[in-house]
Amino acid sequence: MLTTLTSIVGQARVTANAPLAPLTTFGVGGAADWLVEVRSVEELRAVVEAAAAAGQPLHVLGGGSNVLVSDAGVRGVVLRLKLAGVSQPSTDRVRAEAGLTMNGLVRWMIGRGLAGLETWAGTPGTVGGAIHGNAHYGGHDISELVSTVAVVTPVGEWREEPASAMGFGYDTSRLFETREVVVWADFFAAPGDPEALRAVARASLAHRKRTQPLQLPSAGCVFQNPLPGRDVVPAGIPWSSGALVDRAGLKAARVGGAQISPVHANFIVTNGAATAADIRALIEQAKQAVREQFGVQLREEIVYLGDV
Ligand SMILES: Cc1cc2nc3c(=O)[nH]c(=O)nc-3n(C[C@H](O)[C@H](O)[C@H](O)COP(=O)(O)OP(=O)(O)OC[C@H]3O[C@@H](n4cnc5c(N)ncnc54)[C@H](O)[C@@H]3O)c2cc1C
């Protein structure tokens, strides 16, 4: 596998037994069998096809801000997309490649007087990660702003899909099932005054600073919020996983180097010495306590990479 990968992207962009912890915001977990950086669609398709031909699992890592990597690492190939271009194919569309950070995209749009994504300032991670999990902020999903998504399928085929075909839902998209790799997404854009857009972006950043424990490593919200129609929350309790964990008495609970944040009970923060097993144990404690006390089954928003 190493020889094949090297022949596609060159030696400098393949690492065997590559530590993944530094590439995630939790900062925990083991190594990938092979970590590969791709810089073009051709390289991406070739790596996807090579992994499929060798029967090796293929995973994508974006900004690593929504994943928990197993202490035992990740088998197979872990891809990082170094495709971070952005362009304006028409007056009302912005095309962002999947490896671009959401913050980079917000800045680019504001700088050109284009409105649409300014409230998303401060969302960690990449465009690809935001599309995969249908990132949300302030009661809105990123999919509301997406017109088209280009993907490479697990057998290396190219597809351009309207947002309506992406299976977007709360914290989800069809990518969980199809395991396609996002290459770019087109976002709706409209003219806007850069100063006014900057003010909105600053307000979003300030709100995050006030409400989230940003000084310590985390992966944002660990659990999805309960959903009407899917879950039943006892009367008098907010439909919020943070509130449920808090009222179950687990705010500030610790396992090893991991702690349920005293600031926001849907965040788990780490002290630099945590393991993935510590974080997973806290997740299980929270799920059990909320199930037993309120009859609500919490579901993870974060994604496990490897056998956590
Ligand atoms: C402090 C903090 C605050 C946060 N606030 C929010 C928030 O307000 N709203 C919100 O929704 N989330 C929030 N998050 C979570 C996280 O930022 C988002 O889920 C983000 O969209 C993840 O992007 P990423 O690039 O880091 O993805 P990663 O964590 O790298 O990956 C997440 C998943 O996406 C997949 N993926 C990544 N790139 C691609 C691609 N190109 N093609 C296919 N699959 C891909 C990965 O395989 C993985 O399954 C927060 C996280 C932190 C640390």
The ligand as a MOL file (V3000), in Angstrom:
LIG
                    3D

  0  0  0     0  0            999 V3000
M  V30 BEGIN CTAB
M  V30 COUNTS 53 58 0 0 0
M  V30 BEGIN ATOM
M  V30 1 C -15.1660 24.7860 20.0430 0
M  V30 2 C -16.0230 24.0940 19.0360 0
M  V30 3 C -17.2290 24.6660 18.6420 0
M  V30 4 C -18.0580 24.0220 17.7090 0
M  V30 5 N -19.2060 24.6320 17.3220 0
M  V30 6 C -20.0080 24.0270 16.4060 0
M  V30 7 C -21.2190 24.6480 15.9430 0
M  V30 8 O -21.5580 25.7520 16.3340 0
M  V30 9 N -21.9990 23.9710 15.0770 0
M  V30 10 C -21.6480 22.7490 14.5980 0
M  V30 11 O -22.3990 22.1780 13.8000 0
M  V30 12 N -20.4980 22.1490 14.9830 0
M  V30 13 C -19.6740 22.7510 15.8650 0
M  V30 14 N -18.5090 22.1440 16.2600 0
M  V30 15 C -18.1600 20.8370 15.7010 0
M  V30 16 C -17.3220 20.9260 14.4010 0
M  V30 17 O -16.6730 22.1600 14.3250 0
M  V30 18 C -18.1990 20.7550 13.1730 0
M  V30 19 O -18.8630 19.5350 13.2310 0
M  V30 20 C -17.3610 20.8360 11.8890 0
M  V30 21 O -18.2420 20.9770 10.7920 0
M  V30 22 C -16.4660 19.6250 11.6640 0
M  V30 23 O -15.6090 19.9000 10.5710 0
M  V30 24 P -14.1540 19.2500 10.4660 0
M  V30 25 O -13.5720 19.6650 9.1720 0
M  V30 26 O -13.3690 19.5460 11.6760 0
M  V30 27 O -14.5220 17.6970 10.4100 0
M  V30 28 P -13.7390 16.4930 11.0770 0
M  V30 29 O -13.8860 16.5710 12.5520 0
M  V30 30 O -12.3730 16.3880 10.5340 0
M  V30 31 O -14.6000 15.2830 10.5330 0
M  V30 32 C -15.9530 15.1180 10.9300 0
M  V30 33 C -16.6020 14.1070 9.9760 0
M  V30 34 O -16.6620 14.7110 8.6770 0
M  V30 35 C -16.0510 13.8520 7.7200 0
M  V30 36 N -15.4280 14.6790 6.6880 0
M  V30 37 C -14.5520 15.7070 6.8510 0
M  V30 38 N -14.2060 16.2000 5.6430 0
M  V30 39 C -14.8730 15.4700 4.7090 0
M  V30 40 C -14.9300 15.4760 3.2870 0
M  V30 41 N -14.2110 16.3230 2.5490 0
M  V30 42 N -15.7360 14.5770 2.6730 0
M  V30 43 C -16.4580 13.6750 3.3980 0
M  V30 44 N -16.4360 13.6090 4.7270 0
M  V30 45 C -15.6590 14.5040 5.3850 0
M  V30 46 C -15.0330 13.0490 8.5130 0
M  V30 47 O -14.7220 11.8420 7.8520 0
M  V30 48 C -15.7830 12.8270 9.8240 0
M  V30 49 O -16.6730 11.7390 9.6810 0
M  V30 50 C -17.6600 22.7710 17.1590 0
M  V30 51 C -16.4300 22.2170 17.5290 0
M  V30 52 C -15.6010 22.8690 18.4470 0
M  V30 53 C -14.2720 22.2690 18.7920 0
M  V30 END ATOM
M  V30 BEGIN BOND
M  V30 1 1 1 2
M  V30 2 1 2 3
M  V30 3 2 2 52
M  V30 4 2 3 4
M  V30 5 1 4 5
M  V30 6 1 4 50
M  V30 7 2 5 6
M  V30 8 1 6 7
M  V30 9 1 6 13
M  V30 10 2 7 8
M  V30 11 1 7 9
M  V30 12 1 9 10
M  V30 13 2 10 11
M  V30 14 1 10 12
M  V30 15 2 12 13
M  V30 16 1 13 14
M  V30 17 1 14 15
M  V30 18 1 14 50
M  V30 19 1 15 16
M  V30 20 1 16 17
M  V30 21 1 16 18
M  V30 22 1 18 19
M  V30 23 1 18 20
M  V30 24 1 20 21
M  V30 25 1 20 22
M  V30 26 1 22 23
M  V30 27 1 23 24
M  V30 28 2 24 25
M  V30 29 1 24 26
M  V30 30 1 24 27
M  V30 31 1 27 28
M  V30 32 2 28 29
M  V30 33 1 28 30
M  V30 34 1 28 31
M  V30 35 1 31 32
M  V30 36 1 32 33
M  V30 37 1 33 34
M  V30 38 1 33 48
M  V30 39 1 34 35
M  V30 40 1 35 36
M  V30 41 1 35 46
M  V30 42 1 36 37
M  V30 43 1 36 45
M  V30 44 2 37 38
M  V30 45 1 38 39
M  V30 46 1 39 40
M  V30 47 2 39 45
M  V30 48 1 40 41
M  V30 49 2 40 42
M  V30 50 1 42 43
M  V30 51 2 43 44
M  V30 52 1 44 45
M  V30 53 1 46 47
M  V30 54 1 46 48
M  V30 55 1 48 49
M  V30 56 2 50 51
M  V30 57 1 51 52
M  V30 58 1 52 53
M  V30 END BOND
M  V30 END CTAB
M  END
